[in-house]
Protein backbone atom coordinates (compact mmCIF):
# COMPACT_ATOMS: atom_id res chain seq x y z
CA UNK A 1 0.00 0.00 0.00
CA UNK A 2 2.70 2.57 0.74
CA UNK A 3 4.27 1.86 -2.65
CA UNK A 4 0.90 2.26 -4.37
CA UNK A 5 0.25 5.51 -2.53
CA UNK A 6 3.67 6.92 -3.42
CA UNK A 7 3.22 5.92 -7.05
CA UNK A 8 -0.22 7.54 -7.12
CA UNK A 9 1.14 10.76 -5.55
CA UNK A 10 4.02 10.81 -8.04
CA UNK A 11 1.60 10.39 -10.95
CA UNK A 12 -0.67 13.16 -9.65
CA UNK A 13 2.25 15.59 -9.31
CA UNK A 14 3.51 14.83 -12.80
CA UNK A 15 0.03 15.16 -14.31
CA UNK A 16 -0.46 18.48 -12.51
CA UNK A 17 2.82 19.79 -13.96
CA UNK A 18 1.77 18.71 -17.46
CA UNK A 19 -1.65 20.35 -17.09
CA UNK A 20 -0.04 23.61 -15.97
CA UNK A 21 2.29 23.52 -18.97
CA UNK A 22 -0.62 22.96 -21.36
CA UNK A 23 -2.61 25.86 -19.87
CA UNK A 24 0.47 28.09 -19.84
CA UNK A 25 1.16 27.17 -23.46
CA UNK A 26 -2.43 28.05 -24.44
CA UNK A 27 -2.35 31.43 -22.65
CA UNK A 28 1.06 32.30 -24.09
CA UNK A 29 -0.01 31.34 -27.60
CA UNK A 30 -3.23 33.36 -27.26
CA UNK A 31 -1.22 36.40 -26.22
CA UNK A 32 1.31 35.83 -28.98
CA UNK A 33 -1.31 35.70 -31.73
CA UNK A 34 -3.32 38.64 -30.37
CA UNK A 35 -2.58 42.08 -31.88
CA UNK A 36 -3.54 43.92 -28.69
CA UNK A 37 -0.11 44.31 -27.12
CA UNK A 38 -0.29 48.10 -27.30
CA UNK A 39 -3.51 50.01 -27.88
CA UNK A 40 -3.86 53.68 -28.73
CA UNK A 41 -6.92 55.75 -29.61
CA UNK A 42 -5.89 58.31 -32.24
CA UNK A 43 -8.86 60.66 -32.15
CA UNK A 44 -7.80 62.86 -35.04
CA UNK A 45 -7.84 59.82 -37.34
CA UNK A 46 -11.02 58.49 -35.68
CA UNK A 47 -9.41 55.09 -35.25
CA UNK A 48 -8.22 52.76 -32.54
CA UNK A 49 -4.86 51.15 -33.28
CA UNK A 50 -3.73 47.77 -31.92
CA UNK A 51 -0.02 47.14 -32.25
CA UNK A 52 0.97 43.50 -31.94
CA UNK A 53 4.23 41.63 -32.28
CA UNK A 54 3.52 40.55 -35.84
CA UNK A 55 0.22 42.31 -36.65
CA UNK A 56 -0.87 45.95 -36.73
CA UNK A 57 -4.63 46.44 -36.67
CA UNK A 58 -7.09 49.33 -36.89
CA UNK A 59 -10.70 49.66 -35.76
CA UNK A 60 -13.14 52.47 -36.55
CA UNK A 61 -13.59 55.08 -33.80
CA UNK A 62 -16.29 54.21 -31.27
CA UNK A 63 -17.25 57.50 -29.63
CA UNK A 64 -18.53 59.62 -32.52
CA UNK A 65 -22.12 59.34 -31.41
CA UNK A 66 -24.28 57.29 -29.11
CA UNK A 67 -25.82 55.35 -32.00
CA UNK A 68 -22.58 54.72 -33.87
CA UNK A 69 -20.74 53.66 -30.71
CA UNK A 70 -22.51 50.31 -30.56
CA UNK A 71 -21.93 49.80 -34.26
CA UNK A 72 -18.20 50.52 -34.12
CA UNK A 73 -17.57 48.26 -31.12
CA UNK A 74 -18.74 45.33 -33.22
CA UNK A 75 -16.51 46.26 -36.13
CA UNK A 76 -13.71 43.76 -36.88
CA UNK A 77 -10.07 44.73 -36.75
CA UNK A 78 -8.41 45.44 -40.09
CA UNK A 79 -4.91 44.00 -39.73
CA UNK A 80 -1.66 44.23 -41.62
CA UNK A 81 1.07 41.61 -41.46
CA UNK A 82 4.25 43.32 -40.27
CA UNK A 83 6.68 41.13 -42.16
CA UNK A 84 4.99 41.63 -45.52
CA UNK A 85 7.36 43.64 -47.72
CA UNK A 86 4.65 45.82 -49.25
CA UNK A 87 3.14 46.45 -45.81
CA UNK A 88 6.56 47.32 -44.42
CA UNK A 89 7.01 49.86 -47.20
CA UNK A 90 3.68 51.49 -46.32
CA UNK A 91 4.64 51.53 -42.65
CA UNK A 92 7.97 53.19 -43.44
CA UNK A 93 6.16 55.87 -45.43
CA UNK A 94 3.80 56.47 -42.49
CA UNK A 95 6.75 56.77 -40.15
CA UNK A 96 8.25 59.48 -42.32
CA UNK A 97 4.94 61.36 -42.38
CA UNK A 98 4.52 61.27 -38.57
CA UNK A 99 7.98 62.39 -37.47
CA UNK A 100 9.27 58.79 -37.25
CA UNK A 101 7.34 58.21 -34.01
CA UNK A 102 4.85 55.58 -35.12
CA UNK A 103 4.67 52.43 -33.00
CA UNK A 104 4.10 50.34 -36.12
CA UNK A 105 7.78 50.52 -36.99
CA UNK A 106 9.22 49.28 -33.73
CA UNK A 107 11.97 46.73 -34.38
CA UNK A 108 12.23 45.47 -30.78
CA UNK A 109 8.98 43.61 -31.31
CA UNK A 110 10.95 41.05 -33.34
CA UNK A 111 13.21 40.31 -30.36
CA UNK A 112 10.18 39.82 -28.11
CA UNK A 113 8.51 37.64 -30.73
CA UNK A 114 11.62 35.48 -31.07
CA UNK A 115 11.91 34.92 -27.31
CA UNK A 116 8.28 33.94 -27.01
CA UNK A 117 8.38 31.53 -29.96
CA UNK A 118 11.45 29.83 -28.47
CA UNK A 119 9.62 29.64 -25.13
CA UNK A 120 6.72 27.81 -26.78
CA UNK A 121 9.12 25.42 -28.50
CA UNK A 122 10.75 24.55 -25.17
CA UNK A 123 7.29 24.08 -23.65
CA UNK A 124 6.42 21.62 -26.43
CA UNK A 125 9.63 19.69 -25.79
CA UNK A 126 8.84 19.70 -22.07
CA UNK A 127 5.47 18.08 -22.74
CA UNK A 128 7.07 15.35 -24.84
CA UNK A 129 9.77 14.59 -22.27
CA UNK A 130 7.25 14.80 -19.41
CA UNK A 131 5.19 12.01 -20.95
CA UNK A 132 8.31 9.80 -20.97
CA UNK A 133 9.49 10.87 -17.51
CA UNK A 134 7.89 7.95 -15.54
CA UNK A 135 9.78 5.43 -17.69
CA UNK A 136 13.21 7.04 -17.58
CA UNK A 137 14.94 9.14 -14.94
CA UNK A 138 16.94 11.00 -17.60
CA UNK A 139 13.71 12.15 -19.25
CA UNK A 140 12.55 13.47 -15.88
CA UNK A 141 15.67 15.64 -15.61
CA UNK A 142 15.31 16.82 -19.21
CA UNK A 143 11.66 17.58 -18.48
CA UNK A 144 12.58 20.00 -15.67
CA UNK A 145 15.32 21.59 -17.81
CA UNK A 146 12.93 22.24 -20.70
CA UNK A 147 10.32 23.75 -18.36
CA UNK A 148 12.98 26.06 -16.92
CA UNK A 149 14.12 27.14 -20.39
CA UNK A 150 10.52 27.84 -21.42
CA UNK A 151 10.07 29.93 -18.28
CA UNK A 152 13.38 31.72 -18.80
CA UNK A 153 12.64 32.73 -22.40
CA UNK A 154 9.09 33.82 -21.49
CA UNK A 155 10.40 36.05 -18.69
CA UNK A 156 12.98 37.60 -21.03
CA UNK A 157 10.31 38.31 -23.66
CA UNK A 158 7.91 39.84 -21.14
CA UNK A 159 10.71 41.90 -19.60
CA UNK A 160 11.91 43.28 -22.93
CA UNK A 161 8.40 44.24 -23.92
CA UNK A 162 7.48 45.81 -20.57
CA UNK A 163 10.52 48.05 -20.33
CA UNK A 164 10.57 48.94 -24.03
CA UNK A 165 6.84 49.75 -24.04
CA UNK A 166 7.37 52.25 -21.21
CA UNK A 167 10.07 54.17 -23.03
CA UNK A 168 8.93 57.64 -24.00
CA UNK A 169 9.51 57.12 -27.72
CA UNK A 170 7.43 53.92 -27.66
CA UNK A 171 4.79 54.94 -25.15
CA UNK A 172 3.61 58.07 -26.99
CA UNK A 173 2.52 58.32 -30.62
CA UNK A 174 2.81 61.62 -32.41
CA UNK A 175 -0.12 62.35 -34.72
CA UNK A 176 -0.58 65.22 -37.14
CA UNK A 177 -2.16 67.42 -34.45
CA UNK A 178 -1.73 65.85 -31.02
CA UNK A 179 0.25 63.28 -29.05
CA UNK A 180 -1.44 60.10 -27.85
CA UNK A 181 -0.42 57.66 -25.12
CA UNK A 182 -0.40 53.95 -25.78
CA UNK A 183 -1.59 51.53 -23.13
CA UNK A 184 -0.51 47.92 -22.65
CA UNK A 185 -3.20 45.65 -24.04
CA UNK A 186 -4.76 42.37 -22.98
CA UNK A 187 -2.25 40.29 -24.98
CA UNK A 188 0.57 41.16 -22.58
CA UNK A 189 -1.50 40.09 -19.58
CA UNK A 190 -2.46 36.82 -21.27
CA UNK A 191 1.17 35.99 -21.91
CA UNK A 192 2.11 37.16 -18.41
CA UNK A 193 -0.46 34.77 -16.93
CA UNK A 194 1.12 31.98 -18.95
CA UNK A 195 4.54 32.94 -17.58
CA UNK A 196 3.24 32.77 -14.01
CA UNK A 197 1.87 29.28 -14.68
CA UNK A 198 5.27 28.28 -16.07
CA UNK A 199 6.76 29.23 -12.68
CA UNK A 200 4.42 26.87 -10.83
CA UNK A 201 4.94 24.19 -13.49
CA UNK A 202 8.71 24.40 -13.03
CA UNK A 203 8.46 24.04 -9.24
CA UNK A 204 6.16 21.05 -9.54
CA UNK A 205 8.31 19.50 -12.29
CA UNK A 206 11.35 19.64 -10.00
CA UNK A 207 9.39 17.82 -7.28
CA UNK A 208 8.16 15.20 -9.76
CA UNK A 209 11.64 14.68 -11.19
CA UNK A 210 13.10 14.25 -7.71
CA UNK A 211 10.53 11.60 -6.86
CA UNK A 212 11.12 9.73 -10.13
CA UNK A 213 14.89 9.76 -9.66
CA UNK A 214 14.58 8.64 -6.04
CA UNK A 215 12.30 5.78 -7.06
CA UNK A 216 14.75 4.73 -9.79
CA UNK A 217 17.65 4.81 -7.32
CA UNK A 218 15.77 2.69 -4.79
CA UNK A 219 14.74 0.14 -7.40
CA UNK A 220 18.34 -0.20 -8.61
CA UNK A 221 19.72 -0.70 -5.10
CA UNK A 222 16.99 -3.11 -3.96
CA UNK A 223 18.41 -6.33 -5.53
CA UNK A 224 21.77 -5.77 -3.84
CA UNK A 225 20.10 -5.50 -0.46
CA UNK A 226 18.17 -8.71 -1.08
CA UNK A 227 21.33 -10.58 -2.06
CA UNK A 228 23.33 -9.39 0.95
CA UNK A 229 21.97 -11.99 3.48
CA UNK A 230 22.29 -14.77 0.92
CA UNK A 231 25.92 -13.84 0.24
CA UNK A 232 26.66 -13.83 3.98
CA UNK A 233 25.20 -17.31 4.47
CA UNK A 234 27.35 -18.73 1.68
CA UNK A 235 30.47 -17.29 3.28
CA UNK A 236 29.60 -18.96 6.61
CA UNK A 237 29.00 -22.29 4.93
CA UNK A 238 32.40 -22.11 3.22
CA UNK A 239 34.28 -21.44 6.48
CA UNK A 240 32.31 -24.02 8.39
N, C-alpha and C positions, 0 to 999 in steps of 0.2 A: 504493500500500500504506500509506504513512503516514496518508493521509486516511481509509482504511478502518479502520485501527487506532484512530485518534482518535475516529472516529464510533462504533466498537464500545465503546470505553472510556466515552464520554459516555453511551451508551445503558445500559451496565451500572450506572453511577453513578446515573442517574436511576431505573432500575428498583429498585435497592437502596433509594433514598430512599422510593419508593412502597411497597415491601414493609414497611419499618420503620413507615411511617405506618399501614398496614393493621393490623399486629400491635399497634401502640400503641393504635389505635382499639379493637381487640377487647379488650385488657386493660383499658383505661379504661372501656369499656361494661360489661364483666363486673363490675368493681368498683362501678360506679355502680348497677347493678341488684341487687347483693348487699345483704342487710340486715346483714351482719356487719361493720359499721364499728366498733361498740363492743359488747363482750360482757361480761356480768356474770352471775355465778351467785348468785342470791338464795336462800340455803339455807332461810330461814324460810318461803318460799313454795314451796319444792321445784321451782324452775323456773330455766331458763337464758334470759336475755333477750338478744336481738340487736337493737341499735338502729342502723337504717340512716338514710340521708338522706331516704327517702320511705316506708320501711316500718319497723314495729316488730313483732318476732316473739318468740314464746315457745316453748320446748321443755320437755317434762317432765324433771324432775330425773333424773340418771343414776347417782347413787351411793347409792341407798337400800339396795340389796342386790346381791350378786354376780350373782344370776339376773336381776334387773330391770335391771341396768346395760346388758347387751347389748340388751335390748328397748328401752330409752329412747333409746339412741344411734341406733337406726333410726327413731325417731319423726320425722315431718315437723314443720317449723316452722309454727306457727299465727300468721299475719301480719295486721296491721291497716294499712290505708292511712292515712298521716298526714294527708292533705289532705281526707279524708272528714269532713264536718261532724259527723255523729253520732259518728264515732270521736274527733274532736277534743274533743267535749264529754265523752266518757268519760275521755279523757286528762286534761282539765282537772280533772275530779272526782278522779282519782287523785292529781294533783299536790297538791290541797288536803288529801287524806288523808295524804300522806307528806311533810308539811312543805315542800311546793313544791320538792323536791329531785330529782324524777324526771327521768331523762334523756330520757324520751319527749316532754317538752315543750320541748325546746331549739329556739329559733328560729334560731340561727346555722346550723343544718343547711340552711336554705333558701338562704342566701348561698353555701354550699359547693356545693349542688346547682346553683344558677344558673351559677356559674363553670365547673363541669364540663360542663354541657350546652352552654354557649357554646364551650368548648374542642372538643367533639366536632363542633359545627357548622363551626368553622374547619378542623378536620381533614378534614371532608367536602369543603369548598371547595378545600382544598389538593390533594386527590386529583383533583378535576375539572380544576383548572388545571395540575396536574402532567402529566396525560395530553396536554394541549395545548401543553406547554412546548417540545417539539422543533420545533413548527411556527411558534412566535412567541416572540420574545425577551421581549415584555411579559408573556406568560403565565409565563415562567420567573421573572421578578421577582415577579409576584403569587404564584406558587407558594411562594417562600421567605418572603414576607410572611405568608401564611396559616399556614405551618408555625410561624413564630415566634409568631403570635398564639395558635395552639392550645397551644403550649408555655407561653406566658405565662399564659394563663388556667388551665391545669392546675396550674402552680406556685402560683398564687394560691389556688386551691381546696385543694390539699394543705396549703399553709401555714396557711390559716385553720383547717382541721380539726385539724391537729397541735397548734397552740398552744391552740386552744379546748378540745380534748379533754384537755389536761393542766392545765387550770384546776381548782382544788379543787372548785368547785361542779359541774363537769361530770365530773370523774374519779371522784367518790365518790357512791354512791346510798344514801340514808337509808331503811332499811326500818322496819318497826314495832318491831323489837327491836334489830337491829344495823346497822352501816354496811358497805357492800360496795364494793370497788374495781373499776372497769371497766377492761378492757384493750382495746387497739386490735386490731381483728379483721383477718381476711385480706383484706377488701375494700379497706382502705387500702393494703395492700402491693401488691395487684393494680393499683390505679390508680397507685401510685407507680412500679411497673415500667413502666407505659405512659408516664408522664412522662419517665422516663429514656430510653426509646426515642425520644420526641419530641426530646430533646436531640440524639441522634445523627442523627435524620432531618433536623433543622434544619441541622446542620453539613454533611451530605452534600448537602442541597438547595442550599446556598449554592455549593458546589463545582460542582454540576451547572448551576446558573444562570449562573455565571461562564463555564463552557465554552460554553454555548449562546449567550450574548451575544458572546463572543469570536469564535465561528464566524460569527455573523451579521454582525459588524463586518468580518471578513476577506472574506466573500462580497460585501459591499456595496462594498468598496474595490478588489476584484480587477479589475473592468472598467476602471476608471480607469488602473490600472497597465498593463493590456494596450494601452490606447489611447495611452499616453504616447509610445512609440517611433514609432508611426504618425503622430502629430501633429507630432513633430519632423521626420520625413522630408518632410512636406508643406511645412513652413516653409522647409526648405533648397531644395526644388524651386522655390518662389516666388521666393526671392532669387537663385537661379541663373539 
